[in-house]
């Protein structure tokens, strides 16, 4: 599995985690009333689940796949914007 494939799987995982977090907050809201604690728990869970995002870096120059300049985006780069390496081919992750 290449670094791009792993980052892509992480992006899909985070989309699923977002859906679960929204359903969690809505369920608590429905059965227990307004709960800022449930919202806080959901946000903390999303932050912890997304911490792995920082490990998806270009194997040549080390630039993160999810960063576009200073902005973080939802989908990883297929080609490194710093060195031009195609991240979807080449040596697989170990």
TITORMAR-742255 format. One record per residue: residue in three letters; x, y, z of N, C-alpha, C in turn. Coordinates in Angstrom, 1 decimal, padded with zeros to 4 digits. Each point is the difference from the previous one (the first is absolute). Last residue first. Layout:
// TITORMAR-742255
+-------+--------+--------+--------+--------+--------+--------+--------+--------+--------+
| kolke |    n_x |    n_y |    n_z |   ca_x |   ca_y |   ca_z |    c_x |    c_y |    c_z |
+-------+--------+--------+--------+--------+--------+--------+--------+--------+--------+
|   Ala |      X |      Y |      Z |      X |      Y |      Z |      X |      Y |      Z |
...
+-------+--------+--------+--------+--------+--------+--------+--------+--------+--------+
//
This chain:
// TITORMAR-742255
+-------+--------+--------+--------+--------+--------+--------+--------+--------+--------+
| kolke |    n_x |    n_y |    n_z |   ca_x |   ca_y |   ca_z |    c_x |    c_y |    c_z |
+-------+--------+--------+--------+--------+--------+--------+--------+--------+--------+
|   Unk |  005.6 |  000.5 |  005.0 |  000.4 | -001.2 |  000.8 | -000.7 | -000.1 |  001.3 |
|   Unk | -001.0 |  002.2 | -005.3 |  000.2 |  000.3 |  001.4 |  000.4 | -001.3 |  000.8 |
|   Unk |  001.1 |  000.4 | -005.3 | -001.1 | -000.1 |  000.9 |  000.4 |  000.4 |  001.4 |
|   Unk |  002.2 |  001.7 | -004.8 |  000.1 | -000.9 |  001.1 | -001.1 |  000.0 |  000.9 |
|   Unk | -001.2 |  001.7 | -004.8 |  001.3 | -000.1 |  000.7 |  000.0 | -000.9 |  001.2 |
|   Unk | -004.2 |  003.2 | -001.8 |  000.8 | -001.2 | -000.6 |  001.4 |  000.0 |  000.7 |
|   Unk | -003.3 |  003.3 |  000.9 | -000.9 | -001.1 | -000.2 |  000.8 | -001.2 | -000.6 |
|   Unk |  001.7 |  004.5 |  000.9 | -000.1 | -000.7 |  001.2 | -000.9 | -001.3 | -000.1 |
|   Unk |  003.4 |  003.3 | -003.1 | -001.3 | -000.7 | -000.1 | -000.2 | -000.9 |  001.2 |
|   Unk |  003.2 |  004.5 | -000.1 | -000.1 | -001.4 |  000.0 | -001.4 | -000.5 | -000.1 |
|   Unk |  001.8 |  004.7 |  000.2 | -000.6 | -000.6 | -001.2 |  000.0 | -001.5 |  000.0 |
|   Unk |  001.4 |  003.5 |  003.5 |  001.0 | -000.6 | -000.8 | -000.5 | -000.7 | -001.3 |
|   Unk | -002.9 |  002.7 |  002.9 |  001.3 |  000.5 |  000.3 |  001.0 | -000.6 | -001.0 |
|   Unk | -004.6 | -001.3 |  000.2 |  000.1 |  001.3 | -000.6 |  001.3 |  000.7 |  000.3 |
|   Unk | -001.6 | -005.4 | -000.7 |  000.6 |  001.0 |  001.0 |  000.1 |  001.3 | -000.7 |
|   Unk | -003.8 | -003.5 | -001.4 |  001.4 |  000.4 | -000.4 |  000.5 |  001.0 |  001.0 |
|   Unk | -004.1 | -001.8 |  000.8 |  000.5 | -001.1 | -000.7 |  001.4 |  000.2 | -000.5 |
|   Unk | -002.8 |  002.3 |  004.4 |  000.6 |  000.2 | -001.4 |  000.5 | -001.4 | -000.6 |
|   Unk | -004.1 |  000.2 |  003.7 |  001.4 |  000.1 | -000.2 |  000.4 |  000.3 | -001.4 |
|   Unk | -004.6 |  001.6 |  002.7 |  000.5 | -001.1 | -000.9 |  001.5 |  000.2 | -000.2 |
|   Unk | -002.5 |  003.1 |  002.8 | -000.6 | -001.3 |  000.3 |  000.5 | -001.2 | -000.8 |
|   Unk |  002.8 |  004.6 |  001.5 | -001.1 | -000.3 | -000.8 | -000.5 | -001.5 |  000.3 |
|   Unk |  003.1 |  004.6 |  002.1 | -000.3 | -001.5 |  000.0 | -001.2 | -000.3 | -000.7 |
|   Unk |  003.7 |  004.4 | -000.4 | -001.4 | -000.6 |  000.2 |  000.0 | -001.5 |  000.0 |
|   Unk |  003.7 |  003.1 | -001.0 | -000.2 |  000.0 |  001.5 | -001.4 | -000.6 |  000.3 |
|   Unk |  002.0 | -001.6 | -004.4 |  000.6 |  001.2 |  000.6 | -000.2 |  000.0 |  001.5 |
|   Unk | -002.3 | -003.6 | -001.4 |  000.2 |  000.8 | -001.2 |  000.4 |  001.4 |  000.5 |
|   Unk | -000.2 | -005.3 |  002.3 |  000.2 |  001.4 |  000.0 |  000.1 |  000.6 | -001.4 |
|   Unk | -000.4 | -004.8 |  001.2 | -001.3 |  000.7 |  000.2 |  000.2 |  001.5 |  000.1 |
|   Unk |  003.7 | -003.2 | -000.6 | -000.9 | -000.1 | -001.1 | -001.3 |  000.8 |  000.1 |
|   Unk |  005.0 |  001.1 |  002.1 | -001.2 | -000.7 |  000.3 | -001.0 |  000.1 | -001.1 |
|   Unk |  005.5 |  000.1 | -000.3 | -001.1 |  000.9 |  000.0 | -001.3 | -000.9 |  000.3 |
|   Unk |  004.7 | -001.6 | -000.6 | -000.6 |  000.1 |  001.3 | -001.2 |  000.9 |  000.1 |
|   Unk |  003.2 | -001.6 | -003.8 |  000.3 |  001.3 |  000.6 | -000.7 |  000.2 |  001.4 |
|   Unk | -000.2 | -004.3 | -002.4 |  001.2 |  000.6 | -000.5 |  000.4 |  001.3 |  000.8 |
|   Unk | -004.0 | -002.8 |  000.7 |  001.2 | -000.7 |  000.4 |  001.3 |  000.6 | -000.5 |
|   Unk | -004.7 |  002.4 |  001.5 |  000.7 | -000.4 | -001.2 |  001.2 | -000.7 |  000.4 |
|   Unk | -004.0 | -000.2 |  003.5 |  001.0 |  001.0 | -000.6 |  000.6 | -000.6 | -001.2 |
|   Unk | -003.7 | -000.9 |  004.2 |  000.0 | -000.2 | -001.5 |  000.8 |  001.0 | -000.7 |
|   Unk | -001.0 | -000.1 |  004.8 |  001.0 | -001.0 | -000.3 |  000.1 | -000.3 | -001.5 |
|   Unk | -003.2 |  003.0 |  002.3 |  001.3 |  000.6 |  000.0 |  001.1 | -001.0 | -000.4 |
|   Unk | -004.6 | -001.3 |  000.7 |  000.2 |  000.8 | -001.3 |  001.4 |  000.5 | -000.1 |
|   Unk | -001.9 | -002.2 |  003.9 |  000.8 | -000.8 | -000.9 |  000.3 |  000.7 | -001.3 |
|   Unk | -003.0 |  001.8 |  003.3 |  001.4 |  000.2 |  000.4 |  000.9 | -000.8 | -001.0 |
|   Unk | -005.0 | -000.1 |  000.2 |  000.7 |  000.7 | -001.1 |  001.5 |  000.3 |  000.3 |
|   Unk | -003.0 | -002.0 |  003.2 |  000.0 | -000.9 | -001.1 |  000.8 |  000.6 | -001.2 |
|   Unk | -000.6 |  002.6 |  004.0 |  000.8 | -001.2 |  000.2 |  000.1 | -000.9 | -001.2 |
|   Unk | -002.9 |  003.6 | -000.3 |  001.4 |  000.5 |  000.1 |  000.9 | -001.1 |  000.2 |
|   Unk | -004.6 | -001.0 |  000.2 |  000.5 |  000.3 | -001.4 |  001.4 |  000.5 |  000.0 |
|   Unk | -002.0 | -000.8 |  004.2 |  000.2 | -001.2 | -000.8 |  000.4 |  000.2 | -001.4 |
|   Unk | -001.1 |  003.8 |  002.6 |  001.2 | -000.6 |  000.5 |  000.3 | -001.4 | -000.7 |
|   Unk | -004.1 |  002.1 | -001.0 |  001.2 |  000.8 | -000.5 |  001.3 | -000.6 |  000.5 |
|   Unk | -004.0 | -001.9 |  001.7 |  000.1 | -000.2 | -001.4 |  001.2 |  000.7 | -000.6 |
|   Unk | -001.0 |  000.8 |  004.5 |  000.5 | -001.3 | -000.2 |  000.2 | -000.4 | -001.4 |
|   Unk | -002.0 |  004.1 |  001.0 |  001.4 |  000.0 |  000.3 |  000.6 | -001.3 | -000.1 |
|   Unk | -004.6 |  000.3 | -000.6 |  000.7 |  000.7 | -001.1 |  001.5 |  000.0 |  000.2 |
|   Unk | -002.7 | -001.6 |  003.4 |  000.0 | -001.0 | -001.1 |  000.7 |  000.7 | -001.2 |
|   Unk | -000.7 |  002.7 |  003.7 |  001.0 | -001.0 |  000.3 |  000.1 | -001.0 | -001.1 |
|   Unk | -003.3 |  003.4 |  000.0 |  001.3 |  000.5 | -000.5 |  001.1 | -001.0 |  000.3 |
|   Unk | -005.4 | -000.6 | -000.6 |  001.1 | -000.5 |  000.8 |  001.3 |  000.6 | -000.7 |
|   Unk | -005.9 |  000.0 |  000.2 |  001.2 |  000.7 | -000.5 |  001.2 | -000.4 |  000.9 |
|   Unk | -003.7 | -003.7 |  000.1 | -000.1 |  001.5 |  000.0 |  001.3 |  000.6 | -000.5 |
|   Unk | -001.0 | -004.8 |  000.4 |  000.3 |  000.6 |  001.2 | -000.1 |  001.6 |  000.0 |
|   Unk | -001.1 | -003.0 | -003.8 | -000.5 | -000.7 |  001.2 |  000.3 |  000.7 |  001.3 |
|   Unk |  001.2 |  001.9 | -004.4 | -001.4 | -000.5 | -000.1 | -000.5 | -000.6 |  001.4 |
|   Unk |  004.6 |  001.5 | -000.5 | -001.0 |  001.2 | -000.1 | -001.4 | -000.5 |  000.1 |
|   Unk |  003.4 | -003.2 | -000.4 | -000.1 |  000.5 |  001.3 | -000.9 |  001.2 |  000.1 |
|   Unk |  000.6 | -001.8 | -004.2 | -000.7 | -001.0 |  000.8 |  000.0 |  000.5 |  001.5 |
|   Unk |  002.3 |  002.6 | -003.2 | -001.4 |  000.0 | -000.3 | -000.8 | -000.9 |  000.9 |
|   Unk |  004.7 | -000.1 |  000.2 | -000.5 |  001.3 |  000.5 | -001.5 |  000.1 | -000.2 |
|   Unk |  002.2 | -003.7 | -001.9 |  000.1 | -000.1 |  001.5 | -000.6 |  001.3 |  000.6 |
|   Unk |  000.3 | -000.2 | -004.7 | -001.0 | -000.9 |  000.5 |  000.0 | -000.1 |  001.5 |
|   Unk |  003.5 |  002.4 | -002.0 | -001.3 |  000.7 | -000.2 | -001.1 | -000.8 |  000.5 |
|   Unk |  004.2 | -002.1 |  000.0 | -000.1 |  001.1 |  001.0 | -001.3 |  000.8 | -000.1 |
|   Unk |  000.8 | -003.4 | -003.3 | -000.2 | -000.6 |  001.3 | -000.1 |  001.1 |  001.1 |
|   Unk |  001.2 |  001.4 | -004.3 | -001.4 | -000.5 |  000.0 | -000.4 | -000.6 |  001.4 |
|   Unk |  004.5 |  001.2 | -000.7 | -000.8 |  001.2 |  000.1 | -001.5 | -000.4 |  000.0 |
|   Unk |  003.1 | -003.4 | -000.7 |  000.1 |  000.5 |  001.4 | -000.9 |  001.2 |  000.2 |
|   Unk |  000.6 | -001.6 | -004.4 | -000.9 | -000.9 |  000.8 |  000.0 |  000.4 |  001.5 |
|   Unk |  002.9 |  002.3 | -002.8 | -001.4 |  000.3 | -000.4 | -001.0 | -000.9 |  000.7 |
|   Unk |  004.6 | -000.8 |  000.7 | -000.4 |  001.2 |  000.7 | -001.4 |  000.4 | -000.4 |
|   Unk |  002.0 | -003.7 | -002.2 | -000.3 | -000.3 |  001.4 | -000.5 |  001.2 |  000.8 |
|   Unk |  001.5 |  000.7 | -004.4 | -001.3 | -000.7 |  000.0 | -000.4 | -000.4 |  001.4 |
|   Unk |  004.2 |  001.9 | -000.5 | -001.0 |  001.0 | -000.3 | -001.4 | -000.6 |  000.0 |
|   Unk |  003.7 | -002.9 |  000.5 | -000.2 |  000.8 |  001.2 | -001.1 |  001.1 | -000.2 |
|   Unk |  001.4 | -002.6 | -003.7 | -000.8 | -000.8 |  001.0 | -000.3 |  000.8 |  001.3 |
|   Unk |  002.9 |  002.0 | -003.1 | -001.4 | -000.1 | -000.6 | -000.9 | -000.8 |  000.9 |
|   Unk |  004.5 |  000.1 |  001.0 | -000.6 |  001.3 |  000.3 | -001.4 |  000.1 | -000.5 |
|   Unk |  002.5 | -003.8 | -001.1 | -000.2 |  000.0 |  001.4 | -000.7 |  001.3 |  000.5 |
|   Unk |  001.3 | -000.4 | -004.5 | -001.1 | -001.0 |  000.3 | -000.3 |  000.0 |  001.5 |
|   Unk |  003.7 |  002.5 | -001.5 | -001.2 |  000.7 | -000.4 | -001.2 | -000.9 |  000.3 |
|   Unk |  004.3 | -001.7 |  000.8 | -000.4 |  001.0 |  001.0 | -001.3 |  000.7 | -000.4 |
|   Unk |  000.5 | -005.0 | -001.7 |  000.8 |  001.3 | -000.1 | -000.4 |  001.0 |  001.1 |
|   Unk | -000.2 | -005.6 | -000.1 | -000.8 |  001.2 |  000.0 |  000.9 |  001.2 |  000.0 |
+-------+--------+--------+--------+--------+--------+--------+--------+--------+--------+
//
